[in-house]
Amino acid sequence: MIVVRSVLFTVAFYATTVAFLLAASPALLLPHRAMVAMAKAWGRTNVWLLRVVCGVAVEWRGLDKMPKGALLVAAKHQSAWETFALLPLFDDPSFIIKRELTHIPLYGWYAKKAGMIPVDRSAGRAALVKMSRAARSLLADGRQILIFPEGTRSAPGAPPDYKPGIALLYGELGVPCLPIALNSGLHWPRRSVLRPPGTILVEVLDPIPPGLPRRAFLERLQETIEAATARLVAEGQGRLAGVAPPGRPAQAEGVSAGRS
């Protein structure tokens, strides 16, 4: 049954994505917020589809810790899920994405219109400088810059590999950094179509204020995200095994904070 539901979701996911790509074309003529609104709607739709088709709910924690206005967001990256599910959490988000994505028909146009920041990972430090310049311009408009510090997905339990780009941004932008931990890889495994039912746990952690030395910041960020992620993964694995964590029921709890 999990296989059938997972395949049905995959078909629905791509069909929905194509539908949104076609429906979003008029937003190219409107201010960038129209395109951002379409991206958020796409994200909410996919979160809903995953819950209805595969029985994968979401539990959001720590949303009260989110500052308003210009912000640097560093999220754990375990699956494709967070590339769309995190968008609705923020007022005017901009993802840092690999440049190759901008070459995809329609999507590339939309990403540029929405103010996403493409990075040529083969260009070394020059790419980081260009990324920082683009982020600073968007922050001046009060936007939130979302980045995956490891640059790519990592399976639950895999050793962390944080890249220097996040420390460069933090050091040069002068805004708080909001860490986010999650365990999405348990329910959206890498290189697998299976979507095991249960609850994805997402935890917004305490913001890191600006002004720390870059090395100290990177160490603090990695320790903070990895410790929380390990805890969420352990809790999620316990739920999948039918073992309830202290003070929490074993069954899926759905969306606890009213955002999805």
N, C-alpha and C positions, 0 to 999 in steps of 0.2 A: 504493500500500500504506500509506503514512503517513496518508493521508486516512481510509482504512477503519479502521485501528487507532486513530486519534485519535477517530473517531466512536464506536467501540466503547467506548473508555475513558470518553468523556463520558457515555454511557448507563450504564455500570457505576458511574461516580462518583456520579451523581445517585441511582441505585437504591440504592447502598450508603448514601448520606447519609440517604435516606428510611428505610431499614431501621434505621439507628442512631437516628434521631429517634424511631421507634416503640419500639425496644427500651430506650431510655434513660428512659422515663417512670417506672419504679419508683425510679430514683435520686433523684427529686424528694423522696422520703420519707426519704432517707438523708443522712448528712453530705456536705458539698460535695465531698469527695475522691472519692466514688463517681461524681459527674458528671464530675470532672476525669479520672478513669480511663477513662470512656466516651469522652471527647474524645480522649484519647491513643490509644485503640484505633482510633477512627475515623481519626486521622492516620496511624497505622502501616498500616492497611488500604489507604488511598489511595496511600501511598508504594509499597506492594507492588503494587497494581494498575497503577500507572504504569510500574513496571519490567517486569511480566509482559506487559502488553498493548501498551505503546508502546516498550519497550526503553529507558526513561529511568531510569538508575540514579542513585545519590547518592554523592558522596565527601565525607565529613565531615573537616574538618581543625581542629586546635587544641582538641579537646574537653578536653584536659588543662588548659586555661586557665580552665575554668569554676569560679568560686567556689561554695561551698555556702551555703545559707541565703538570707537576704533579699538581693534583687538587682534592679537596674534593667537591663533588656536593650533595646538599641536595634539593630534589624535593618533592613537594606536591604529595600525592598519593590518587587519587580518583577513579581509575579504572585500569583495566589491560592494558589500552592503553599505558600509559607511560613506561611500562616495555619493550616495543619494540620500541616505537616511538622516545624515547630519545637517543637510541644507536647511530644512525648515526650522531648525533651532535658532537660527540667526536672522537678524534683520536684513542685512545686505551683504551676504557672504561672497567671497571670491576664493576659489580653490587654486592652489599652485599645482599645475598639471604638466605632464611631460609633453614636449612640443609635438611629438608624433600624433597626439590626439587631435590637434588642430588641422590635420590633413584629412580627417574623416569628413566625407561630404555631409553638408548640413550641420552636423555637430560642431565642426570646426568654426563655422561662421557664428553659430550660436554662442560658443564658448568665448569667442572674441567680443561679441556684442555684450555678453554678460559681465565682461571684465575679468575673466579668468586669466591667470598668469602662466603662460607657457614657458617651460625651461628646457633648453637644449643640454641634456646631461653629458654630452660629449664635449662641450665647450669649456669645461673646467671653471676656473675662478671668474672668467669673463661672464659666464652665464649667471653666476651667483650675484655679481655686481648688477647686472641687468635686472635680475629678479628683485633685488633689494630696491632698486630705483622705481620699478613698477609698483611694488608693494607700498612704498612711501607715498606715492601719488594717490593710491586708493585709500590709504589710511587718512589722508588729509580730508577725504570726503566722508569719514566716519564709518568706513567699511570694516568687515572682519575678514582677515586673511587666514585661510585654513591650509595647513600643511601636514603631511605625514612625515615625521622626522626620519623614518627609516627609508623613505623613498619608494618602497615597494611592500607588498604583502608579506607577512611572516605568520607561519602557523602557530597556533597556541602552544606555548612552551618552548618555542625556538629561541636561541640566543639573540639578544637585541643587537642592532647594528645602526645606531643613530648617526646620521650624516652631519657634517659641519654647517650645512645651509641653514638649519634652524637657529644655530648660535649666531651666525652672521646676521640674520634677520633681527633676532632679539637685540643684539648689540647696537644695531644701527637704527632701528625703528623707534625705540624709546616708549613702547607701550607694554601693558601687561601681557603675559603669555598664559593662556588657559589650557591646562592639560586635560585630556580626555582618555579614559581607559575603557576597554570593552572586551567582550568575549565572543564576538560575532563569528569567529572561525569555527566555533563548535556547531553552528547551525548553517553556515555557508562555507564549507571546506574548500580549500584551494584545489583547483583542477578536478572538481567533482560536481556532478549535477545534483547530488543528494542534498536535501534541505531537512535535516532531522527536526522534528517538532520540539518545541520547548520555548524558552524565553531568552532572548538576547539581553544581556545586562550591559548598560552603558552608565558610566559614572563620570560626572563632571567634577574635577578636583579643584583644590584651592588655587586661585590665580597666583602666578609668580610675578611679583612686582618688577618693574624695570630697574636697571641700574646695577645688576650683579655683573661681575666679570664673566666673560663668555664661558670659560672652562667651568667655573662654579655653577653657572646656569645650566650648562649641558649635563653636568653630573646630577644636579638636583632634578632636572626634568626627567632624565632617564630613570633615576631611582624612584621618583614619584609615580610615573606612568607604569613602570614594570612591576612595582610592588602591588599597585591596585589591580593591574591586569591579571597578575598571578592569582590574586584573591578571587577575582571574578571568574576566572577560568576554573579554579577549584570548586567554587560554588556551583557553576554551571555543570561541571562534570558530576558533582554530587546530585544535582537535580535529575540529570539524565539517568543516573544510576538509581534514582528513587530515594536518595538520602537527603533529608531536609537539613539545611544549615541552621545553626542556633537561632531561634526566634523567627524563622521564616518557613512557610509551608513548602512542600516539595513540588506542588503543582505549579504550572505557569501562572503568572500573576497579571499578565497583560501590561498595558501602558499605565503606569502609576502616576504620571504627572500631567496627563491631559494633552501631551504632544505626541504626534505620530506622523 
